[in-house]
Amino acid sequence: MVRTLKFLFGSRASDKIVPPRGNSAWLTFSAAAAMAFIAVFALALALAVDRVADRWSLELAQTATVRIVAPMDEIDMQTEAALKALRTTPGIASAEVLNDEAQAALLAPWLGEDLPIDTLPLPKLIEVVVLGDGPDVENLKLRLAAEAPGARFDDHSKWRQPLRSAANQLRLMALVSLMLVAGTTAIIVTLAANASLAASASIIKTLRLIGATDGYIARAFVRRITFRTLAGAIVGAALAMLVMFPYPTLQGSGEILANLTFVGLHWVLPVSIPVLAAITAFVATQVAATRHLRRAA
């Protein structure tokens, strides 16, 4: 406890050991700020992907599609038969035929806005909204095959799995990005610590002559560099949050960029970035100072 308080509050004598200015000081501060800024955006991207993937998965789980492929003289009859079968099946909340305008809107991204849909032999599409756990799919397919042979039921399960896989890969990429940020911060802090120790070689030699221990000297460097990193990370994280705070969040939107912000308690996460940066700097500087002083002994 006493050592912790000494580290947090330090002393004037130990603080004078480490040069307050210089290239290493600015390198530590600016690198910590930049890394914290990037880390906050990596976190925001991971959370945005998570929210959008959950929304898409939920929407796909709550809907299904029935496609009617039949000769033109039978398509209306089979559509009515399929609608009757769907509306009388437990687990289905509603079933409605998509009109030409709705089908044109679905095909517009691939075939363009001016699609002459009335001249194309398109199948009829029935939008199905499931209830609870949904219907017994196998029994429903058998019933549709008997009453509407041209009906093809799609519960979107083949789309949900690739969506989950893509979301998991993006989450993993975000985690790897955070790890790379932490590793880069550790490397830069180690280089800055070594540079600061080398620049203070004469001071360290003098301190040893008057009886200062390596532990005392190392703590002075660790404390100063850790707090520089913490200050830089606070500035970088604060700037990132200021940039993202007014960013509009479109509730219910499936666009990732429309969800690239923090919501609710997730605002606590970027606050933890400076703390993690300080811990990284503490460990890296402690290792660097110990090794440097041991070699210089």
VENGIDA-V292773 format. One record per pair of residues at least 6 apart in sequence whose ideal C-beta (glycine too) atoms are under 7 Angstrom apart, sorted by the first residue. I is the first residue (numbers start at 1). J is the second residue. If there is no record, write none. Layout:
# VENGIDA-V292773
i,j
I,J
I,J
This chain:
# VENGIDA-V292773
i,j
7,219
7,223
10,223
14,216
14,219
14,220
15,220
15,224
17,200
17,203
17,207
17,217
17,220
18,196
18,200
18,220
18,221
18,224
19,196
19,199
19,200
22,199
23,195
24,192
24,195
24,196
25,228
27,188
27,192
28,189
28,192
28,225
28,228
28,229
28,232
29,228
29,231
29,232
30,232
31,185
31,188
31,232
32,185
32,229
32,232
32,233
32,236
32,277
33,232
33,233
33,235
33,236
34,236
35,181
35,184
35,185
35,236
35,277
36,233
36,236
36,237
36,273
36,274
36,277
37,236
37,239
37,240
38,181
39,178
39,181
39,273
40,237
40,240
40,241
40,270
40,273
41,240
42,174
42,177
42,178
42,181
43,269
43,270
44,244
44,260
44,261
44,262
45,174
45,260
46,171
46,174
47,262
47,266
48,256
48,259
48,260
49,167
49,170
49,171
49,256
50,167
50,171
51,259
52,254
52,256
52,259
53,163
53,167
55,254
56,163
56,254
57,160
57,163
57,164
60,156
60,159
60,160
61,160
62,129
62,130
63,127
63,128
63,129
63,130
63,156
64,128
64,130
64,153
64,154
64,155
64,156
65,125
65,126
65,127
65,128
65,154
66,82
66,86
66,126
66,128
66,151
66,152
66,153
67,123
67,125
67,152
67,154
68,75
68,78
68,79
68,82
68,123
68,124
68,148
68,150
68,151
69,123
69,150
69,152
70,78
70,150
75,124
78,148
78,150
78,151
79,97
79,124
81,147
81,148
82,126
82,144
82,148
82,151
83,95
83,97
83,126
85,143
85,144
85,147
85,148
86,92
86,95
86,126
86,128
87,95
89,135
89,140
90,135
91,130
91,131
91,132
91,133
91,134
91,135
92,128
92,130
92,131
92,135
93,129
93,130
93,131
94,129
95,126
95,128
96,126
96,127
97,124
97,126
98,125
98,127
100,117
100,118
103,117
103,122
103,125
104,115
104,117
107,115
108,115
134,155
137,153
137,155
140,153
141,153
144,151
144,153
182,276
182,280
185,277
185,280
186,280
186,284
189,225
189,229
189,281
189,284
189,285
190,284
190,288
192,225
193,221
193,225
193,285
193,288
193,289
194,288
194,292
196,221
197,221
197,289
197,292
204,217
204,296
207,217
214,293
217,293
218,286
218,289
218,290
218,293
221,285
221,289
222,282
222,285
222,286
222,289
225,281
225,285
226,278
226,281
226,282
226,285
229,277
229,278
229,281
230,274
230,277
230,278
233,273
233,274
233,277
233,278
234,274
237,270
237,273
237,274
240,270
241,270
244,261
244,262
247,260
247,261
249,258
249,259
249,261
249,263
250,258
253,259
262,269
262,270
